[in-house]
């Protein structure tokens, strides 16, 4: 904890030297939030506070990278240093494929979080995925039934694929005698929903690629 406090002090001091008092205050609040989240999580789970504070810090520091793919990237070193990127990073030339690539990155981040939780609680993530997740493959029909989503119209994908995944995940919450503990039930719902979203995105990408090739060939 002493190392975390020292690091926070260095960042706030640097911010105060490079920016105004408001910027330094915001940086301090975020860093205090990181420490508080780690301490609270440690008390409620019994895991080491330094490790959880470090995990919270990784989450805070990696957060701006989402905007690197989704929108105009913020100054990643602000308020300490200059901007590292001056434009959005594209994963593919095709705007729809690029949007799907961003979705896969986000899904991978969720899988990492679920895997970490399962590992810390002594569970197997694979066993938590319900067969209901395979229904996400039906989302392939959206490739021909809906307009092509792009970054500017990402809601076409978000308001269709995500609700489908949520419904499939929530469908596993039905109480049964063999459902297990609350943690197991919630992990099953989250893992099933995430798997359904991944399968839906993969099925859409495959169907979209076939449809685009057909149009090009035609």
Residue frames relative to the residue before (quaternion, step in Angstrom):
aa qw qx qy qz dx dy dz
X 1.0000 0.0000 0.0000 0.0000 0.00 0.00 0.00
X 0.6123 0.5586 -0.3490 0.4373 3.55 1.08 -0.67
X 0.6346 0.5226 -0.3292 0.4646 3.58 1.04 -0.77
X 0.6479 0.5164 -0.3199 0.4596 3.57 0.97 -0.84
X 0.6588 0.5033 -0.3149 0.4621 3.58 0.96 -0.85
X 0.6463 0.5166 -0.3193 0.4619 3.57 1.00 -0.81
X 0.6527 0.5101 -0.3108 0.4660 3.56 0.99 -0.84
X 0.6379 0.5196 -0.3265 0.4654 3.56 1.00 -0.80
X 0.6474 0.5226 -0.3214 0.4523 3.55 0.96 -0.82
X 0.6505 0.5187 -0.3178 0.4548 3.59 0.98 -0.80
X 0.6634 0.5016 -0.3086 0.4616 3.58 0.93 -0.87
X 0.6678 0.4909 -0.3069 0.4678 3.58 0.91 -0.91
X 0.6403 0.5200 -0.3298 0.4592 3.57 0.99 -0.78
X 0.6519 0.5031 -0.3129 0.4733 3.57 0.98 -0.82
X 0.6456 0.5216 -0.3196 0.4572 3.53 1.02 -0.80
X 0.6472 0.5193 -0.3216 0.4562 3.53 0.99 -0.78
X 0.6769 0.4927 -0.2901 0.4636 3.57 1.10 -0.66
X 0.7435 0.4076 -0.2092 0.4872 3.60 1.13 -0.66
X 0.7945 0.2114 -0.0903 0.5620 3.59 1.13 -0.53
X 0.6585 -0.4989 0.3689 0.4260 3.57 -1.26 -0.07
X 0.7242 -0.4430 0.3029 0.4331 3.54 -1.32 0.10
X 0.6095 0.5613 -0.3618 0.4273 3.58 1.06 -0.67
X 0.6539 0.5131 -0.3144 0.4585 3.59 0.95 -0.85
X 0.6559 0.4994 -0.3101 0.4735 3.56 0.99 -0.83
X 0.6453 0.5259 -0.3228 0.4503 3.57 1.03 -0.76
X 0.6480 0.5097 -0.3181 0.4681 3.57 0.98 -0.82
X 0.6400 0.5203 -0.3237 0.4636 3.57 1.00 -0.85
X 0.6499 0.5209 -0.3153 0.4549 3.57 0.99 -0.83
X 0.6509 0.5205 -0.3177 0.4522 3.58 0.97 -0.85
X 0.6502 0.5091 -0.3177 0.4660 3.57 0.96 -0.85
X 0.6783 0.4881 -0.2978 0.4614 3.57 0.90 -0.88
X 0.6304 0.5086 -0.3342 0.4819 3.59 1.04 -0.69
X 0.6204 0.5399 -0.3357 0.4593 3.57 1.08 -0.69
X 0.6163 0.5427 -0.3344 0.4624 3.57 1.06 -0.76
X 0.6784 0.4812 -0.2909 0.4729 3.57 0.86 -0.97
X 0.6612 0.5113 -0.3130 0.4510 3.60 0.91 -0.90
X 0.6484 0.5152 -0.3237 0.4576 3.59 0.94 -0.85
X 0.6625 0.5079 -0.3060 0.4577 3.57 0.97 -0.83
X 0.6673 0.5027 -0.3027 0.4586 3.58 0.94 -0.89
X 0.6622 0.5008 -0.3077 0.4649 3.59 0.91 -0.92
X 0.6579 0.5036 -0.3114 0.4654 3.59 0.94 -0.87
X 0.6376 0.5308 -0.3278 0.4520 3.59 1.02 -0.77
X 0.6733 0.4958 -0.3013 0.4584 3.58 0.95 -0.83
X 0.7215 0.4509 -0.2529 0.4607 3.57 1.02 -0.74
X 0.7582 0.3626 -0.2028 0.5025 3.59 1.18 -0.49
X 0.4460 -0.7058 0.4507 0.3161 3.58 1.16 -0.43
X 0.5336 0.6162 -0.4159 0.4032 3.59 1.24 0.13
X 0.6730 -0.5231 0.3421 0.3954 3.56 -1.26 0.44
X 0.4991 -0.6861 0.4511 0.2769 3.56 -0.86 1.00
X 0.6489 0.5204 -0.3580 0.4242 3.67 0.82 -0.78
X 0.6506 0.5143 -0.3236 0.4555 3.59 0.98 -0.80
X 0.6911 0.4691 -0.2843 0.4707 3.58 0.94 -0.84
X 0.6020 0.5246 -0.3556 0.4858 3.59 1.10 -0.61
X 0.6412 0.5196 -0.3198 0.4654 3.57 1.01 -0.79
X 0.6452 0.5113 -0.3202 0.4688 3.59 1.00 -0.81
X 0.6450 0.5076 -0.3188 0.4741 3.57 1.00 -0.80
X 0.6387 0.5244 -0.3272 0.4583 3.58 1.03 -0.75
X 0.6209 0.5280 -0.3395 0.4695 3.59 1.03 -0.76
X 0.6486 0.5200 -0.3158 0.4573 3.57 0.97 -0.84
X 0.6680 0.4958 -0.3014 0.4659 3.58 0.96 -0.85
X 0.7191 0.4619 -0.2616 0.4484 3.57 0.81 -1.00
X 0.6978 0.4572 -0.2794 0.4754 3.60 1.11 -0.59
X 0.4564 0.7222 -0.4347 0.2849 3.59 1.21 -0.29
X 0.6694 0.5125 -0.3393 0.4174 3.68 0.79 -0.82
X 0.5737 0.6108 -0.3951 0.3764 3.61 1.11 -0.47
X 0.5328 0.6057 -0.4162 0.4196 3.60 1.21 -0.26
X 0.6704 0.4836 -0.2924 0.4808 3.56 1.03 -0.78
X 0.5331 0.6100 -0.4143 0.4149 3.60 1.19 -0.36
X 0.7418 0.3795 -0.2087 0.5120 3.59 1.09 -0.69
X 0.7499 0.4417 -0.2130 0.4441 3.56 1.05 -0.75
X 0.8178 0.0178 0.0528 0.5727 3.59 0.95 -0.79
X 0.7301 -0.3414 0.2928 0.5144 3.54 -1.22 -0.41
X 0.4029 -0.7460 0.4665 0.2521 3.62 -0.54 1.10
X 0.4287 -0.6854 0.5207 0.2746 3.57 -1.00 0.77
X 0.6200 -0.5014 0.4142 0.4389 3.60 -1.24 0.13
X 0.3505 -0.8081 0.4343 0.1884 3.56 -0.14 1.33
X 0.7372 0.3905 -0.2290 0.5015 3.59 1.08 -0.60
X 0.4098 0.7271 -0.4685 0.2897 3.58 1.26 0.06
X 0.6235 -0.2148 -0.7482 -0.0728 1.53 -2.00 1.49
X 0.4377 0.7247 -0.4389 0.3009 3.58 1.21 0.38
X 0.8380 0.0643 0.0200 0.5415 3.59 0.86 -0.96
X 0.6846 -0.4886 0.3530 0.4099 3.57 -1.31 -0.04
X 0.6440 -0.5093 0.3984 0.4089 3.57 -1.31 0.19
X 0.3471 -0.7491 0.5305 0.1921 3.58 -1.01 0.83
X 0.7795 0.2018 -0.0958 0.5852 3.58 1.14 -0.67
X 0.2269 -0.7882 0.5589 0.1217 3.55 -1.06 0.74
X 0.7841 0.2019 -0.1399 0.5699 3.61 1.25 0.20
X 0.6291 -0.5487 0.4030 0.3752 3.54 -1.30 0.35
X 0.3803 -0.7019 0.5577 0.2272 3.55 -1.13 0.74
X 0.1967 -0.7890 0.5750 0.0906 3.59 -0.70 1.10
X 0.3440 -0.7571 0.5262 0.1777 3.56 -0.93 0.94
X 0.7888 0.0506 -0.0212 0.6122 3.59 1.24 -0.39
X 0.5634 -0.6068 0.4412 0.3459 3.54 -1.20 0.53
X 0.6489 0.4862 -0.3113 0.4956 3.58 1.04 -0.74
X 0.4569 -0.7261 0.4330 0.2767 3.65 -0.62 1.04
X 0.6524 0.5019 -0.3236 0.4666 3.59 1.06 -0.67
X 0.6490 0.4953 -0.3099 0.4873 3.58 0.97 -0.82
X 0.6161 0.5434 -0.3420 0.4562 3.58 1.05 -0.72
X 0.6531 0.5061 -0.3119 0.4691 3.59 0.96 -0.86
X 0.6496 0.5044 -0.3139 0.4744 3.57 0.99 -0.80
X 0.6147 0.5467 -0.3420 0.4542 3.57 1.07 -0.70
X 0.6370 0.5092 -0.3212 0.4814 3.57 1.01 -0.80
X 0.6338 0.5289 -0.3289 0.4587 3.56 1.01 -0.79
X 0.6498 0.5108 -0.3220 0.4617 3.59 0.96 -0.80
X 0.6149 0.5318 -0.3460 0.4683 3.60 1.05 -0.69
X 0.6720 0.4903 -0.2993 0.4674 3.58 0.92 -0.89
X 0.6435 0.5122 -0.3228 0.4684 3.58 0.99 -0.79
X 0.6258 0.5349 -0.3373 0.4565 3.58 1.04 -0.76
X 0.6356 0.5221 -0.3298 0.4633 3.59 1.03 -0.74
X 0.6455 0.5039 -0.3181 0.4777 3.58 1.03 -0.76
X 0.6260 0.5301 -0.3369 0.4622 3.60 0.99 -0.79
X 0.6378 0.5264 -0.3305 0.4549 3.58 0.97 -0.83
X 0.6556 0.5038 -0.3131 0.4672 3.58 0.97 -0.83
X 0.6695 0.4936 -0.3011 0.4664 3.59 0.93 -0.87
X 0.6384 0.5217 -0.3257 0.4628 3.57 1.00 -0.81
X 0.6421 0.5217 -0.3229 0.4597 3.58 0.98 -0.82
X 0.6580 0.5027 -0.3097 0.4673 3.57 0.92 -0.89
X 0.6597 0.5067 -0.3128 0.4584 3.57 0.91 -0.91
X 0.6635 0.5095 -0.3082 0.4530 3.58 0.94 -0.83
X 0.6807 0.4925 -0.2916 0.4573 3.57 0.96 -0.86
X 0.7365 0.3910 -0.2228 0.5050 3.58 1.14 -0.58
X 0.5338 -0.6757 0.3862 0.3306 3.58 1.26 0.25
X 0.5323 0.6144 -0.4167 0.4069 3.58 1.09 0.65
X 0.4032 -0.6762 0.5551 0.2685 3.57 -1.30 0.34
X 0.4306 -0.7289 0.4710 0.2480 3.55 -0.60 1.14
X 0.6202 0.5647 -0.3454 0.4209 3.58 1.00 -0.78
X 0.6756 0.4994 -0.2958 0.4547 3.57 1.01 -0.78
X 0.6441 0.5504 -0.3150 0.4278 3.59 1.22 -0.35
X 0.5990 0.5656 -0.3638 0.4347 3.61 1.24 -0.21
X 0.3060 -0.7636 0.5466 0.1570 3.56 -0.69 1.13
X 0.5912 -0.5746 0.4256 0.3730 3.60 -1.13 0.55
X 0.5152 0.6534 -0.4134 0.3698 3.58 1.22 -0.36
X 0.5432 0.6391 -0.3947 0.3751 3.58 1.18 -0.47
X 0.6006 0.5917 -0.3633 0.3964 3.60 1.09 -0.62
X 0.5384 0.6186 -0.4068 0.4023 3.60 1.21 -0.30
X 0.5200 0.6396 -0.4087 0.3917 3.56 1.25 -0.28
X 0.5481 0.6255 -0.3902 0.3952 3.57 1.20 -0.45
X 0.5752 0.6052 -0.3764 0.4015 3.58 1.16 -0.49
X 0.5413 0.6370 -0.4001 0.3756 3.57 1.21 -0.33
X 0.4434 0.7015 -0.4533 0.3253 3.59 1.24 -0.13
X 0.6075 0.5777 -0.3610 0.4085 3.60 1.09 -0.65
X 0.5599 0.6178 -0.3899 0.3911 3.59 1.19 -0.44
X 0.5619 0.6216 -0.3849 0.3870 3.58 1.18 -0.48
X 0.7593 0.3072 -0.1855 0.5429 3.57 1.14 -0.53
X 0.6740 0.5125 -0.2934 0.4438 3.61 1.19 -0.41
X 0.7647 0.3154 -0.1654 0.5370 3.59 1.17 -0.53
X 0.5964 -0.5359 0.4356 0.4091 3.60 -1.20 0.36
X 0.5727 -0.6027 0.4252 0.3577 3.58 -1.13 0.55
X 0.3047 -0.7674 0.5289 0.1961 3.61 -0.63 1.02
X 0.0886 -0.7568 0.6450 0.0569 3.54 -1.20 0.66
X 0.7288 -0.3905 0.2910 0.4813 3.58 -1.24 -0.09
X 0.6682 0.5004 -0.3000 0.4617 3.58 1.07 -0.72
X 0.7732 0.2336 -0.1381 0.5732 3.59 1.17 -0.48
X 0.1223 0.8420 -0.5141 0.1089 3.55 1.00 0.86
X 0.5426 0.6325 -0.4038 0.3776 3.59 1.19 -0.43
X 0.5619 0.6001 -0.3943 0.4107 3.60 1.14 -0.48
X 0.6986 0.4187 -0.2498 0.5237 3.55 1.14 -0.64
X 0.6926 0.5094 -0.2815 0.4262 3.55 0.91 -0.96
X 0.7243 0.4376 -0.2485 0.4714 3.58 0.99 -0.80
X 0.6911 0.4279 -0.2871 0.5069 3.60 1.25 0.08
X 0.7374 0.4093 -0.2403 0.4805 3.58 0.69 -1.05
X 0.6745 0.5083 -0.3099 0.4367 3.60 0.88 -0.88
X 0.6589 0.4813 -0.3397 0.4678 3.66 0.82 -0.75
X 0.6081 0.5436 -0.3550 0.4568 3.59 1.04 -0.70
X 0.6698 0.4925 -0.2957 0.4704 3.57 0.93 -0.91
X 0.6406 0.5249 -0.3268 0.4553 3.59 1.00 -0.80
X 0.6503 0.5166 -0.3164 0.4583 3.58 0.92 -0.88
X 0.6772 0.4837 -0.2988 0.4671 3.57 0.90 -0.89
X 0.6463 0.5099 -0.3232 0.4667 3.57 1.04 -0.68
X 0.6740 0.4925 -0.2922 0.4666 3.57 0.92 -0.93
X 0.5841 0.6046 -0.3726 0.3930 3.59 1.10 -0.61
X 0.6512 0.5136 -0.3227 0.4561 3.60 1.18 -0.39
X 0.5549 0.6448 -0.3814 0.3618 3.60 1.25 -0.12
X 0.4011 0.7174 -0.4830 0.3019 3.57 1.22 0.02
X 0.4309 -0.7359 0.4686 0.2307 3.52 -0.73 1.11
X 0.0521 0.7614 -0.6442 0.0510 3.53 -0.97 0.96
X 0.6383 -0.5440 0.3734 0.3964 3.53 -1.17 0.41
X 0.7426 0.3700 -0.2070 0.5184 3.55 1.12 -0.69
X 0.3291 0.7842 -0.4783 0.2191 3.60 1.23 0.35
X 0.4541 -0.6878 0.4539 0.3388 3.58 1.13 -0.58
X 0.7334 -0.4018 0.3083 0.4536 3.54 -1.32 -0.22
X 0.6910 -0.4648 0.3440 0.4338 3.54 -1.30 0.18
X 0.6375 0.5361 -0.3256 0.4474 3.56 1.02 -0.80
X 0.6568 0.5082 -0.3042 0.4666 3.57 1.00 -0.83
X 0.6483 0.5223 -0.3152 0.4557 3.57 1.00 -0.83
X 0.6867 0.4753 -0.2833 0.4714 3.58 0.91 -0.93
X 0.6322 0.5168 -0.3346 0.4704 3.58 1.02 -0.73
X 0.6331 0.5276 -0.3327 0.4585 3.60 0.99 -0.79
X 0.6619 0.5003 -0.3086 0.4652 3.59 0.96 -0.84
X 0.6853 0.4818 -0.2922 0.4614 3.59 0.89 -0.92
X 0.6764 0.4898 -0.2981 0.4623 3.58 0.93 -0.87
X 0.6488 0.5086 -0.3231 0.4648 3.60 0.99 -0.77
X 0.6631 0.5043 -0.3040 0.4621 3.57 0.94 -0.85
X 0.6591 0.5009 -0.3044 0.4712 3.57 0.99 -0.84
X 0.6475 0.5053 -0.3171 0.4743 3.58 0.99 -0.81
X 0.6371 0.5249 -0.3267 0.4602 3.58 1.01 -0.79
X 0.6523 0.5065 -0.3134 0.4687 3.58 1.00 -0.81
X 0.6494 0.5118 -0.3194 0.4630 3.58 0.97 -0.81
X 0.6702 0.4846 -0.2968 0.4774 3.58 0.95 -0.86
X 0.6306 0.5306 -0.3355 0.4563 3.58 1.02 -0.76
X 0.6702 0.4882 -0.2995 0.4720 3.57 0.93 -0.89
X 0.6578 0.5098 -0.3113 0.4588 3.58 0.98 -0.81
X 0.6560 0.5000 -0.3084 0.4738 3.58 0.99 -0.84
X 0.6376 0.5186 -0.3261 0.4671 3.57 1.01 -0.79
X 0.6520 0.5208 -0.3175 0.4503 3.57 0.92 -0.89
X 0.6569 0.5038 -0.3110 0.4669 3.59 0.95 -0.86
X 0.6827 0.4757 -0.2907 0.4724 3.58 0.86 -0.95
X 0.6431 0.5202 -0.3236 0.4595 3.58 0.99 -0.80
X 0.6484 0.5186 -0.3213 0.4554 3.59 0.94 -0.85
X 0.6501 0.5024 -0.3146 0.4754 3.59 0.99 -0.84
X 0.6641 0.5106 -0.3095 0.4500 3.58 0.94 -0.88
X 0.6567 0.5030 -0.3119 0.4673 3.59 0.98 -0.86
X 0.6486 0.5101 -0.3248 0.4622 3.58 0.94 -0.80
X 0.6338 0.5335 -0.3257 0.4556 3.57 1.06 -0.74
X 0.6559 0.5041 -0.3099 0.4686 3.55 1.02 -0.82
X 0.6500 0.5164 -0.3129 0.4613 3.55 1.02 -0.87
X 0.6713 0.4952 -0.2993 0.4633 3.56 0.94 -0.91
X 0.6713 0.5007 -0.3024 0.4552 3.53 1.07 -0.72
